Amino acid sequence: MMKTKGKISAALLIIIPALVLLSGCNDKKISSQMQTAFEKYIGYWNTAQFEDIAQYVSRDYELMESPGYEPRQGLDFFRKYIENTRVTYPDFKITVNEVIFDNERIAYIWTVTGTHLGTGDIPATGRTINGKGMSVLHFSEGKVRDEWRSNNNLQWLVQLGFSINPPAMENSNQPE
């Protein structure tokens, strides 16, 4: 029960700011500085080309990602995380489906695709993932400061060929 409450609370941390952003948006235009940093940020995921990363991502960058939302920090972490992702999924691609924003935040819905060809936490399956998620980026001084990301990890594992089996039920009525 406590795990469920924690997951609900974590999901609300993503959804509520997104709704606040949506309700606060009007005819404002996103600043060109924030737009450029956002495009570069997505580009780092799609290309793993980092030559100008310090201009667009804060050196104190943090990623909080479902299911646990434990913060992982720093530009070195960010680079290595993307590089490892692209070893596991060489054709990894994020497509941005929808964006909402205010002065210091961008919330976006995305689709990720990739073929599981490289070694990583699990052996390569050769299968393709296609999953949706959503993120909220916070900006400071025109740079991406952090990302709160939520996606369906179980869906990805099922697409890779894994299955979830319920635990065996103990039956106290069976004779020994």
C-alpha positions as CSV (number, residue, x, y, z in Angstrom):
1,M,0.0,0.0,0.0
2,M,2.8,2.4,0.8
3,K,4.6,1.7,-2.5
4,T,1.3,2.5,-4.3
5,K,1.0,5.8,-2.4
6,G,4.6,6.6,-3.3
7,K,4.1,5.9,-7.0
8,I,0.9,8.0,-7.0
9,S,2.7,10.9,-5.2
10,A,5.6,10.7,-7.7
11,A,3.2,10.7,-10.7
12,L,1.4,13.7,-9.2
13,L,4.8,15.5,-9.0
14,I,4.9,15.3,-12.8
15,I,1.2,15.8,-13.7
16,I,0.4,18.7,-11.4
17,P,3.2,21.0,-12.7
18,A,2.2,20.1,-16.2
19,L,-1.4,21.1,-15.5
20,V,-0.2,24.3,-13.9
21,L,1.9,25.0,-16.9
22,L,-1.0,24.3,-19.3
23,S,-3.4,26.5,-17.4
24,G,-0.9,29.3,-17.2
25,C,0.0,29.4,-20.9
26,N,-1.6,32.0,-23.1
27,D,-0.4,33.6,-26.3
28,K,3.1,34.0,-24.9
29,K,6.0,32.9,-27.0
30,I,8.8,30.8,-25.6
31,S,12.0,32.7,-25.3
32,S,14.5,32.0,-28.0
33,Q,17.2,31.2,-25.4
34,M,14.9,28.5,-23.8
35,Q,13.8,27.2,-27.2
36,T,17.4,26.8,-28.3
37,A,18.4,25.1,-25.0
38,F,15.4,22.7,-25.4
39,E,16.2,21.8,-29.0
40,K,19.9,21.2,-28.1
41,Y,18.8,19.0,-25.1
42,I,16.7,16.8,-27.3
43,G,19.5,16.8,-29.9
44,Y,22.0,15.5,-27.3
45,W,19.7,12.5,-26.7
46,N,19.2,11.9,-30.5
47,T,22.9,12.3,-31.6
48,A,25.1,12.0,-28.5
49,Q,27.0,15.0,-29.9
50,F,28.0,17.1,-26.8
51,E,30.5,19.7,-28.0
52,D,28.4,22.7,-26.8
53,I,26.6,21.1,-23.9
54,A,28.0,23.5,-21.2
55,Q,26.2,26.4,-23.0
56,Y,22.8,24.7,-22.7
57,V,22.8,22.3,-19.7
58,S,23.7,23.4,-16.2
59,R,26.8,21.8,-14.7
60,D,24.5,21.0,-11.7
61,Y,22.0,19.2,-13.9
62,E,19.8,16.6,-12.2
63,L,17.6,13.8,-13.7
64,M,14.7,12.5,-11.7
65,E,13.2,9.5,-13.5
66,S,10.4,7.0,-12.8
67,P,10.0,4.8,-11.0
68,G,12.1,6.0,-8.1
69,Y,12.8,9.6,-8.9
70,E,16.2,9.4,-7.1
71,P,18.2,12.4,-8.4
72,R,21.3,11.7,-10.5
73,Q,23.5,14.7,-11.1
74,G,26.0,16.4,-13.2
75,L,27.0,16.9,-16.8
76,D,29.3,13.8,-16.7
77,F,26.4,11.7,-15.5
78,F,24.2,13.1,-18.3
79,R,26.8,12.4,-21.0
80,K,27.5,8.8,-19.8
81,Y,23.7,8.1,-19.5
82,I,23.1,9.1,-23.0
83,E,26.2,7.3,-24.3
84,N,25.1,4.1,-22.5
85,T,21.6,4.5,-23.9
86,R,22.9,4.8,-27.4
87,V,25.1,1.7,-27.0
88,T,22.1,-0.3,-26.0
89,Y,19.8,1.4,-28.6
90,P,22.1,2.7,-31.4
91,D,19.1,4.2,-33.3
92,F,17.6,5.7,-30.1
93,K,15.4,8.7,-31.0
94,I,13.1,11.0,-29.0
95,T,10.3,12.7,-30.9
96,V,8.6,15.6,-29.2
97,N,4.8,15.3,-29.6
98,E,3.6,18.3,-27.6
99,V,5.1,21.2,-25.6
100,I,3.7,23.5,-23.0
101,F,5.8,26.1,-21.2
102,D,6.0,29.1,-18.9
103,N,8.9,31.4,-18.0
104,E,11.2,28.8,-16.4
105,R,9.7,25.4,-17.4
106,I,8.9,23.3,-20.4
107,A,6.6,20.2,-20.1
108,Y,6.6,17.9,-23.1
109,I,5.1,14.6,-24.2
110,W,7.5,12.4,-26.2
111,T,7.8,9.2,-28.0
112,V,11.0,7.2,-27.9
113,T,12.0,4.5,-30.4
114,G,15.0,2.3,-30.7
115,T,16.3,-1.1,-31.5
116,H,17.8,-3.1,-28.5
117,L,21.1,-4.2,-30.1
118,G,23.8,-3.4,-27.6
119,T,24.7,-4.8,-24.2
120,G,23.4,-3.0,-21.2
121,D,21.6,-4.1,-18.1
122,I,20.0,-6.9,-20.0
123,P,21.2,-9.0,-23.0
124,A,20.4,-7.5,-26.5
125,T,17.1,-8.8,-27.8
126,G,17.1,-7.2,-31.3
127,R,13.6,-5.9,-30.7
128,T,12.3,-2.4,-31.1
129,I,10.8,-0.2,-28.4
130,N,8.2,2.4,-29.0
131,G,7.0,4.2,-25.9
132,K,5.5,7.4,-24.7
133,G,6.4,9.5,-21.7
134,M,6.4,13.0,-20.4
135,S,9.0,15.3,-18.9
136,V,9.2,18.6,-17.2
137,L,12.4,20.6,-17.7
138,H,13.3,23.4,-15.3
139,F,15.6,26.2,-16.6
140,S,18.0,28.5,-14.8
141,E,19.9,31.3,-16.5
142,G,18.8,29.9,-19.9
143,K,20.1,26.4,-19.3
144,V,18.4,23.1,-18.5
145,R,18.7,22.7,-14.8
146,D,16.8,19.4,-14.3
147,E,14.4,17.0,-15.8
148,W,11.5,15.1,-14.2
149,R,10.7,12.2,-16.4
150,S,7.9,9.6,-16.3
151,N,7.4,6.7,-18.6
152,N,6.2,3.1,-18.6
153,N,9.2,0.9,-17.9
154,L,7.0,-2.2,-17.9
155,Q,5.8,-1.5,-21.4
156,W,9.3,-1.3,-22.7
157,L,10.3,-4.6,-21.0
158,V,7.2,-6.3,-22.6
159,Q,8.2,-4.9,-26.0
160,L,11.6,-6.4,-25.5
161,G,10.0,-9.8,-24.9
162,F,10.0,-10.0,-21.1
163,S,6.9,-11.0,-19.2
164,I,5.7,-10.6,-15.7
165,N,4.6,-13.7,-13.9
166,P,2.6,-13.4,-10.6
167,P,4.1,-15.0,-7.6
168,A,3.1,-18.6,-6.8
169,M,0.1,-18.7,-4.5
170,E,0.4,-20.6,-1.3
171,N,-2.6,-22.8,-0.8
172,S,-3.1,-23.9,2.8
173,N,-5.9,-26.2,1.8
174,Q,-3.8,-28.6,-0.2
175,P,-2.8,-31.9,1.4
176,E,0.8,-32.4,2.0
